[in-house]
Amino acid sequence: MTKFVRAGAVSHVGRVRSNNQDSGFVGTHLHGVADGMGGHAGGDVASSIAVKHLADSDQSFATVEEAREALEDLLHEANELIIEAVAEHPELKGMGTTADLITLVGDELVIGHIGDSRVYRYHDDEMTQITVDHTFVQRLVDAGRITPEEALVHPRRSVLMRVLGDVETDPDVDTYVQPAVAGDRWLLCSDGLASYVDESAIAEVLGRRSESSRELCDDLVQLALDNGAPDNVTVVLLEIGDEPLEQMRPRIVGAASNPLRYTSRAPRRRVTRIVPDVLQSRRRLAARPENEEFVPPSDEFLEQLIAEDRRRRRWRRVTWAAAVLLVLGLIAGASTLAYSWTQTQYYVGVSDEHVAVYQGVRATLGPIELSHVVERSEVRVDELPAYQHSQVQQTIPFATLEDAQALVERLRDVADHR
């Protein structure tokens, strides 16, 4: 029978935030992560309440259906506890948290999910995202309005459509059932990892077989730190197998590892610290963490956000069009000036085997010739001595028409005296 044969959990505050609002835990049967909402007072309290309750509820389940119902119930219970905490401590109003849970039932894994923390499966050297983010930009991706790459830098990427917290009394929780295959690794992580590290880099770490689960977790967190890690980072890594590879010890990491403190909090100051160049160079990564916000998933508000996105895209197209026109105008202006300058130049060359005076320079700009014949003499090039013949063939430049005409007269005299 398959089982969890090793598990690791690590949480880090990151390089910008002043406190850790993430929590995570590894239990005997149940494991999970939670990411407190950064834009609200008490995000760390929300994730702590959720994870402490979930860790305290660690148990096995007889069937997959029982596990699905239990995970939904546990997340709803955590939601009620957060609501009760806000009722007793109004200064925490608006706090919330994402949550992901996973448990093993026989040869199947059952997952509970809400928010934008993620669950990944690493199987046969390939990593697959199992959960779907409950975010506004994910709605846009699903609707085909933007690409996944655009979603990573979208100005509304931090708008959550579903969370645990006092914002909803009965949040909609997703559940998933997946096969439990020996050798597979399962990663639960907050968006502090998923939003700042390429999936290919995450998969490379998950493919290492010689390291312990703690070392692998440390490596994943280090990837985020190397990329600037402006947000909190929490990872829980599990491996499926037949025989234990490590001693499975229940543990809690992040905000939930500390005692709960319900104290009034001053409004958070927005951090404007510069992020390392390596992060700025990445195609899709934000320069600093956005304050997450929750919006009710109502059709009216969703339409407002979509209309806002439509206006933003329209303005971006107008801006690009204006920039293109400006560049084209500058190029056209520079080309006109350059062409005007060429028409102040002259040279002596060959036209139909005769010595001729050209206006312009001997060059082309695409299909445009930058010179033309202004005078063709009766002097044939083959009547000239070898030296003058070669010079005229290669063209002789002059600053004025008069100088060019004077050379033609001298060449006529040379030809006449041969």
C-alpha positions as CSV (number, residue, x, y, z in Angstrom):
1,M,0.0,0.0,0.0
2,T,1.3,3.4,-0.9
3,K,2.0,5.9,1.9
4,F,3.8,9.2,2.5
5,V,7.4,8.0,2.9
6,R,9.0,11.4,3.6
7,A,7.8,15.0,4.1
8,G,9.4,18.4,4.6
9,A,8.1,21.9,5.4
10,V,9.9,25.2,5.3
11,S,8.6,28.8,5.6
12,H,10.6,32.0,5.1
13,V,9.6,35.7,5.5
14,G,11.3,36.6,2.2
15,R,13.5,39.6,1.5
16,V,11.0,42.5,1.7
17,R,8.1,41.8,4.0
18,S,8.5,42.5,7.7
19,N,6.5,39.6,9.0
20,N,5.6,36.1,7.8
21,Q,1.9,35.8,7.0
22,D,2.4,32.2,5.6
23,S,1.8,29.0,7.6
24,G,2.3,25.4,6.8
25,F,2.2,22.0,8.5
26,V,3.1,18.3,8.0
27,G,0.9,16.0,10.0
28,T,0.6,12.2,10.3
29,H,-2.2,12.0,7.7
30,L,-3.0,15.6,6.8
31,H,-0.7,18.3,5.4
32,G,-1.2,21.8,4.2
33,V,-0.2,25.4,3.5
34,A,-2.0,28.8,4.1
35,D,-1.1,32.2,2.9
36,G,-2.5,35.2,4.8
37,M,-3.8,38.1,2.8
38,G,-1.0,40.6,2.7
39,G,-3.2,43.7,2.2
40,H,-5.2,43.2,5.4
41,A,-4.4,43.5,9.1
42,G,-3.9,40.1,10.6
43,G,-3.0,38.0,7.6
44,D,-0.6,36.1,9.8
45,V,-3.4,35.6,12.3
46,A,-5.8,34.2,9.7
47,S,-3.2,31.7,8.4
48,S,-2.3,30.7,11.9
49,I,-5.9,30.1,12.9
50,A,-6.5,28.0,9.8
51,V,-3.3,25.9,10.1
52,K,-3.6,25.3,13.9
53,H,-7.2,24.1,13.4
54,L,-6.3,21.9,10.5
55,A,-3.2,20.4,12.2
56,D,-5.2,19.7,15.3
57,S,-7.8,17.9,13.2
58,D,-5.2,15.5,11.7
59,Q,-6.8,12.1,11.1
60,S,-7.1,9.3,8.6
61,F,-10.2,8.7,6.5
62,A,-11.8,5.4,5.4
63,T,-13.0,6.4,2.0
64,V,-12.2,9.1,-0.7
65,E,-15.7,10.5,-0.4
66,E,-15.4,10.8,3.4
67,A,-12.1,12.6,2.9
68,R,-13.5,15.0,0.4
69,E,-16.4,15.9,2.7
70,A,-14.0,16.2,5.7
71,L,-11.6,18.5,4.0
72,E,-14.5,20.8,2.9
73,D,-15.8,20.8,6.5
74,L,-12.4,21.5,8.0
75,L,-11.9,24.5,5.7
76,H,-15.4,25.8,6.5
77,E,-14.7,25.3,10.2
78,A,-11.4,27.3,9.8
79,N,-13.4,30.0,8.1
80,E,-15.9,30.2,11.1
81,L,-13.0,30.4,13.5
82,I,-11.5,33.4,11.6
83,I,-15.0,35.1,11.6
84,E,-15.2,34.5,15.4
85,A,-11.8,36.0,15.9
86,V,-12.7,39.1,14.0
87,A,-15.9,39.5,16.0
88,E,-13.8,39.4,19.2
89,H,-11.0,41.6,17.8
90,P,-12.5,44.2,15.3
91,E,-9.1,45.5,14.5
92,L,-8.5,42.3,12.5
93,K,-11.6,43.0,10.2
94,G,-10.9,42.0,6.6
95,M,-8.2,39.4,7.3
96,G,-8.2,36.2,5.2
97,T,-6.1,33.4,4.0
98,T,-5.7,30.9,1.2
99,A,-5.5,27.2,2.1
100,D,-4.4,23.9,0.5
101,L,-4.8,20.5,2.1
102,I,-3.8,17.0,1.0
103,T,-4.4,13.5,2.5
104,L,-3.8,10.0,1.4
105,V,-6.7,7.4,1.2
106,G,-5.5,4.0,0.0
107,D,-4.1,4.6,-3.5
108,E,-5.6,8.0,-4.0
109,L,-4.8,11.5,-2.8
110,V,-7.6,13.9,-1.8
111,I,-6.9,17.7,-2.0
112,G,-8.9,20.6,-0.7
113,H,-8.2,24.1,-2.2
114,I,-9.2,27.7,-1.9
115,G,-7.2,30.8,-3.0
116,D,-4.0,31.1,-5.0
117,S,-1.6,28.8,-3.1
118,R,-0.9,25.8,-5.3
119,V,-0.5,22.0,-5.4
120,Y,1.9,20.5,-7.9
121,R,2.5,16.8,-8.8
122,Y,5.9,15.7,-10.0
123,H,5.5,12.4,-11.9
124,D,7.9,10.7,-14.5
125,D,10.1,13.8,-14.6
126,E,7.2,16.2,-15.4
127,M,5.6,18.7,-13.1
128,T,1.9,19.5,-13.3
129,Q,-0.2,22.1,-11.5
130,I,-3.2,20.4,-10.1
131,T,-5.1,23.2,-8.5
132,V,-6.6,26.2,-10.3
133,D,-6.0,29.7,-8.8
134,H,-9.1,31.5,-7.5
135,T,-8.0,34.9,-8.9
136,F,-9.3,37.5,-11.2
137,V,-6.5,37.0,-13.7
138,Q,-7.1,33.3,-13.8
139,R,-10.7,34.1,-14.8
140,L,-9.3,36.2,-17.7
141,V,-6.9,33.4,-18.7
142,D,-9.8,30.8,-18.6
143,A,-11.8,33.2,-20.8
144,G,-9.0,33.5,-23.3
145,R,-8.6,37.3,-22.7
146,I,-5.0,37.1,-21.6
147,T,-2.2,34.6,-21.7
148,P,-0.7,32.9,-18.6
149,E,2.4,35.0,-19.2
150,E,0.4,38.2,-19.2
151,A,-1.4,37.1,-16.0
152,L,2.0,37.1,-14.1
153,V,2.5,40.8,-14.6
154,H,-1.1,41.9,-14.8
155,P,-1.9,44.9,-12.5
156,R,-4.8,42.9,-10.9
157,R,-2.9,39.7,-10.4
158,S,-3.3,40.0,-6.6
159,V,-7.1,40.1,-6.7
160,L,-8.5,36.9,-5.0
161,M,-12.0,35.7,-5.8
162,R,-12.1,33.1,-3.0
163,V,-10.5,33.0,0.4
164,L,-11.1,31.9,4.0
165,G,-12.0,34.9,6.2
166,D,-14.6,37.2,7.5
167,V,-15.3,38.3,3.9
168,E,-17.4,35.2,3.2
169,T,-19.6,33.1,5.5
170,D,-19.8,30.0,3.2
171,P,-16.8,30.0,0.8
172,D,-16.7,27.7,-2.2
173,V,-14.0,25.1,-1.7
174,D,-12.5,23.0,-4.6
175,T,-11.6,19.3,-4.0
176,Y,-9.5,17.1,-6.3
177,V,-8.8,13.3,-6.3
178,Q,-5.5,12.1,-7.8
179,P,-3.8,8.7,-8.1
180,A,-1.1,8.1,-5.5
181,V,1.8,6.6,-7.4
182,A,5.0,5.4,-5.7
183,G,7.9,7.7,-6.5
184,D,5.7,10.8,-7.1
185,R,6.5,14.0,-5.2
186,W,3.8,16.5,-4.3
187,L,4.5,20.1,-3.6
188,L,2.2,22.5,-1.7
189,C,3.4,26.1,-1.9
190,S,2.3,29.7,-1.4
191,D,2.5,32.1,-4.3
192,G,5.8,33.4,-2.9
193,L,7.4,30.5,-4.7
194,A,5.0,30.0,-7.7
195,S,5.0,33.6,-8.7
196,Y,8.7,34.2,-8.6
197,V,10.3,31.0,-9.8
198,D,9.9,29.4,-13.2
199,E,8.2,26.0,-13.1
200,S,11.1,24.4,-14.9
201,A,13.5,25.5,-12.1
202,I,11.0,24.0,-9.5
203,A,10.8,20.8,-11.4
204,E,14.6,20.5,-11.6
205,V,14.7,20.6,-7.8
206,L,11.9,18.1,-7.4
207,G,13.8,15.7,-9.7
208,R,16.8,15.4,-7.3
209,R,16.8,12.0,-5.6
210,S,19.8,12.2,-3.4
211,E,18.7,14.9,-1.0
212,S,16.4,14.8,2.0
213,S,13.0,16.4,2.0
214,R,14.3,19.2,4.2
215,E,17.2,19.9,1.8
216,L,14.8,19.9,-1.2
217,C,12.5,22.4,0.7
218,D,15.5,24.6,1.5
219,D,16.6,24.5,-2.2
220,L,13.1,25.6,-3.3
221,V,13.1,28.5,-0.8
222,Q,16.6,29.5,-1.9
223,L,15.4,29.7,-5.5
224,A,12.9,32.3,-4.4
225,L,15.4,34.2,-2.3
226,D,17.8,34.2,-5.2
227,N,15.1,35.8,-7.3
228,G,14.5,38.5,-4.7
229,A,11.7,36.8,-2.9
230,P,9.7,39.9,-2.0
231,D,6.8,37.8,-0.7
232,N,6.7,35.2,2.1
233,V,7.7,31.7,0.8
234,T,6.2,28.5,2.2
235,V,6.7,25.0,0.8
236,V,5.5,21.5,1.9
237,L,7.0,18.6,0.0
238,L,5.7,15.1,0.2
239,E,6.9,11.8,-1.4
240,I,4.8,8.7,-2.1
241,G,6.3,5.3,-1.7
242,D,6.0,1.8,-0.1
243,E,8.6,2.0,2.6
244,P,9.5,5.1,4.8
245,L,12.6,7.0,3.7
246,E,12.6,9.4,6.6
247,Q,11.1,9.6,10.0
248,M,7.7,11.4,9.6
249,R,7.5,14.0,12.4
250,P,4.5,16.3,12.6
251,R,5.6,20.0,12.5
252,I,4.2,23.4,11.9
253,V,6.1,26.2,10.2
254,G,5.6,29.9,9.6
255,A,3.2,32.2,11.5
256,A,1.3,29.3,13.0
257,S,4.5,28.0,14.8
258,N,4.2,31.0,17.1
259,P,1.5,31.8,19.7
260,L,-1.5,33.7,18.5
261,R,-1.4,37.4,19.4
262,Y,-4.5,39.5,19.1
263,T,-3.0,43.0,19.4
264,S,-4.1,46.2,17.6
265,R,-1.9,46.9,14.6
266,A,-0.9,50.1,13.1
267,P,-1.5,50.4,9.3
268,R,1.2,48.7,7.4
269,R,3.7,50.9,5.6
270,R,4.1,50.0,1.9
271,V,7.6,48.8,1.2
272,T,9.5,50.4,-1.7
273,R,12.7,48.5,-1.6
274,I,14.6,47.9,-4.8
275,V,14.6,44.3,-5.9
276,P,17.9,42.7,-7.3
277,D,18.5,43.0,-11.1
278,V,18.1,39.3,-11.5
279,L,14.4,39.6,-10.6
280,Q,13.9,42.6,-12.8
281,S,15.3,40.7,-15.8
282,R,12.8,37.9,-15.6
283,R,10.0,38.2,-18.2
284,R,7.1,38.0,-15.8
285,L,8.1,38.8,-12.3
286,A,6.8,41.8,-10.3
287,A,9.3,44.2,-8.8
288,R,7.9,43.9,-5.3
289,P,4.9,42.1,-3.6
290,E,1.5,43.4,-4.2
291,N,-1.0,43.8,-1.4
292,E,-3.5,41.1,-2.0
293,E,-7.2,41.9,-1.9
294,F,-10.4,40.0,-1.9
295,V,-13.4,40.8,-4.1
296,P,-16.7,39.0,-3.9
297,P,-17.1,36.8,-7.0
298,S,-20.3,38.6,-8.1
299,D,-21.1,39.0,-11.8
300,E,-21.4,42.8,-11.4
301,F,-18.0,43.3,-9.8
302,L,-16.4,40.8,-12.2
303,E,-17.8,42.8,-15.1
304,Q,-16.4,46.0,-13.6
305,L,-12.9,44.4,-13.4
306,I,-13.2,43.0,-17.0
307,A,-14.3,46.5,-18.2
308,E,-11.3,48.0,-16.4
309,D,-9.0,45.4,-18.0
310,R,-10.6,46.2,-21.4
311,R,-9.9,49.9,-21.0
312,R,-6.3,49.1,-19.8
313,R,-5.7,47.0,-22.9
314,R,-7.3,49.6,-25.2
315,W,-5.1,52.3,-23.7
316,R,-2.0,50.1,-24.0
317,R,-2.8,49.6,-27.8
318,V,-3.3,53.3,-28.2
319,T,0.0,54.0,-26.4
320,W,1.8,51.4,-28.6
321,A,0.3,52.8,-31.7
322,A,1.3,56.4,-30.7
323,A,4.8,55.2,-29.9
324,V,5.1,53.4,-33.3
325,L,3.8,56.4,-35.2
326,L,6.3,58.6,-33.3
327,V,9.2,56.2,-34.1
328,L,8.1,56.1,-37.8
329,G,7.9,59.9,-37.8
330,L,11.4,60.2,-36.4
331,I,12.7,57.7,-38.9
332,A,10.9,59.5,-41.8
333,G,12.3,62.9,-40.6
334,A,15.8,61.5,-40.3
335,S,15.6,59.9,-43.7
336,T,14.4,63.1,-45.2
337,L,17.3,65.1,-43.7
338,A,19.7,62.4,-44.8
339,Y,18.3,62.4,-48.4
340,S,18.4,66.2,-48.5
341,W,22.1,66.1,-47.5
342,T,22.9,63.6,-50.3
343,Q,21.5,65.9,-52.9
344,T,24.1,68.5,-52.0
345,Q,26.8,66.1,-53.1
346,Y,28.2,65.4,-56.6
347,Y,30.5,62.9,-58.2
348,V,31.9,62.0,-61.6
349,G,31.2,58.5,-62.9
350,V,30.1,56.5,-65.9
351,S,26.8,56.6,-67.7
352,D,26.3,54.5,-70.8
353,E,30.1,54.3,-71.3
354,H,30.4,58.1,-71.1
355,V,31.9,60.3,-68.4
356,A,28.9,61.9,-66.5
357,V,28.3,64.2,-63.6
358,Y,25.9,62.7,-60.9
359,Q,24.0,64.6,-58.1
360,G,23.8,62.7,-54.8
361,V,25.9,59.8,-53.5
362,R,26.6,56.4,-55.0
363,A,24.2,54.3,-52.8
364,T,20.7,53.0,-52.5
365,L,18.1,53.1,-49.7
366,G,16.0,50.1,-50.4
367,P,14.5,50.6,-53.9
368,I,15.5,54.3,-53.9
369,E,18.6,55.4,-55.8
370,L,20.4,58.3,-53.9
371,S,21.9,59.8,-57.1
372,H,21.0,60.7,-60.7
373,V,22.8,62.0,-63.8
374,V,22.7,65.7,-64.2
375,E,25.1,66.0,-67.2
376,R,26.4,63.3,-69.6
377,S,29.5,64.4,-71.7
378,E,30.5,63.2,-75.1
379,V,33.8,61.8,-73.6
380,R,33.9,58.1,-73.8
381,V,35.5,56.3,-70.8
382,D,37.5,54.0,-73.1
383,E,39.1,57.0,-74.6
384,L,40.8,57.9,-71.3
385,P,44.2,56.7,-70.1
386,A,44.1,53.6,-67.8
387,Y,44.6,55.7,-64.6
388,Q,41.8,58.2,-65.3
389,H,39.6,55.3,-66.7
390,S,40.0,53.5,-63.3
391,Q,39.3,56.6,-61.3
392,V,36.1,57.5,-63.2
393,Q,34.9,53.9,-62.9
394,Q,35.3,54.0,-59.2
395,T,33.7,57.5,-59.1
396,I,35.3,60.8,-58.0
397,P,33.3,62.8,-55.4
398,F,33.0,66.6,-55.3
399,A,31.3,69.2,-53.0
400,T,30.0,71.4,-55.8
401,L,28.6,70.9,-59.4
402,E,31.2,73.4,-60.7
403,D,34.1,71.3,-59.4
404,A,32.7,68.2,-61.0
405,Q,32.2,70.0,-64.3
406,A,35.8,71.3,-64.2
407,L,37.1,67.7,-64.0
408,V,35.0,66.7,-67.0
409,E,36.5,69.5,-69.0
410,R,40.0,68.3,-68.0
411,L,39.2,64.8,-69.0
412,R,37.9,66.0,-72.4
413,D,41.2,67.7,-73.0
414,V,43.1,64.5,-72.1
415,A,40.9,62.4,-74.5
416,D,41.3,65.0,-77.3
417,H,45.1,64.8,-77.1
418,R,45.4,61.0,-77.2
